[in-house]
Structures are given as structure tokens and as C-alpha cells.
Amino acid sequence: MKAIKLICLSIVTLLIACDNGENKRQKTEKELSSDTKVTEDKKSRLPENRNEIINIEHMPDTTGQRLEELKKIGETKDTIPDFPIDTISLEHFWNNFQNNIRNNNKDKVIEVLEFPVHAIFFVTFQFAYDCDTLKFMRNEDKYADFDIDNNNVMEYYNFMFCNTLKEIILQTSTKDLLKDGIRYKNRPGLIFMFYPKDYREISCPNDHNLQFYIRYENNRWHIGIGGL
């Protein structure tokens, strides 16, 4: 009787083992089938990807063409003629401006200025001729973010038009403006740069300057002020 039970138990164990083996085989086949499908999907996309790569590799390089276009634009801009200036009108304006500087007619000088003006421009201009580094550093901190406008210009007039700048303005003729000024291309006017080293002996010559933007707009001349 015991022998029969042992035989039955062995048969059951064998059947379970066979069943497990079949399940594993089916699972393995399923995984292989899935992997094969993924691989086939990748292969099916390869020609498309390859074509994309080929197209990218053979796209025309337009960088050189664009540089040539920019070069032509620059050359065209350089060939644009200067906007004509009524030199008689400019001379009349500049002579009057010089007379008002000479005679200290502050209201008349202020009348032709454009505001606001960054105060730091006058700080760097002063350093260009007095070479006082400590004073420059103090004033740089003080005036770095300060603007001179219609409300405070009278208070800072002498700061703007110091004796050195007045002398330089009076030494500059209309012919100098027309000869050395940079003409505008789109309106009557010019930019003139005052370098103190061009007017006097400087112990620390540098390229700091004060710039006058002399423009004719709304039937009259104006002066904007900038610097470097």
C-alpha cells in the first residue's frame, strides 16, 4: 500500500515539474518574441533615421552666404552719403553758442541742451586733463548714477561747463566741427568729440572725451552731451 502511495506521489511531482517547464518555455518564447519585435521595430526605423542623417549632412551651409550678405549690408551703409548740413546755419548757431559760453549767459546755453545728461561724462572728462586719480574715484562714486536735468541744471552748470571745457569750446571753430565731426546719415548734424589732449599738454594722456551731438531738429539746433 505504501509502495502505491509513493508511486502516485512521484507521478504528481513529475506532472507539476513538466507543467512548470512548459510555462517557463512559453514565457521565454514570449520574451524572445517581444525582443524580436522591438529589434524589428528599430530596424524598420533605421532607413528613415539614416535618410534623416543623410539629409542633415547634406543640408547647404548658409553661414558663408549670410556673412557675405552682412558684409554687403555694411558696405552699402558705408556708401550712404552724409546728410547735407546748412553750414551757414550751423556757423550762426555755433558762434552764438560760443558767445553765450564766453559771456556766461547760462539760460541761453541751457536753452539748446538736451536733457537728461549723465553727470559721469563730466567726471571722466575732467580726469582726462587733471589726472587726479583720487578725485576721479570720489566723483565716480558720487555721480555714477546721477543725471542732470531741467530741474537741477542751474545748480550743476559750473560742474558741467568748467573753465577747461569753456576754453576748449571757444577754441573749436565751425570749420573744426565740419572737418573732424562725424556726420549723421539720416538727418542734419554731427558728433564732435573733445579730447583735452588735443588742446593742451597732458601729463597722463588718455582717450577720455566729451561728445557733443549737434543736431538740427524741429527748425532749430540742439546739443546732446555724451562721453567716454
Disulfide bonds with the S-S distance in Angstrom:
Cys131-Cys204 1.71
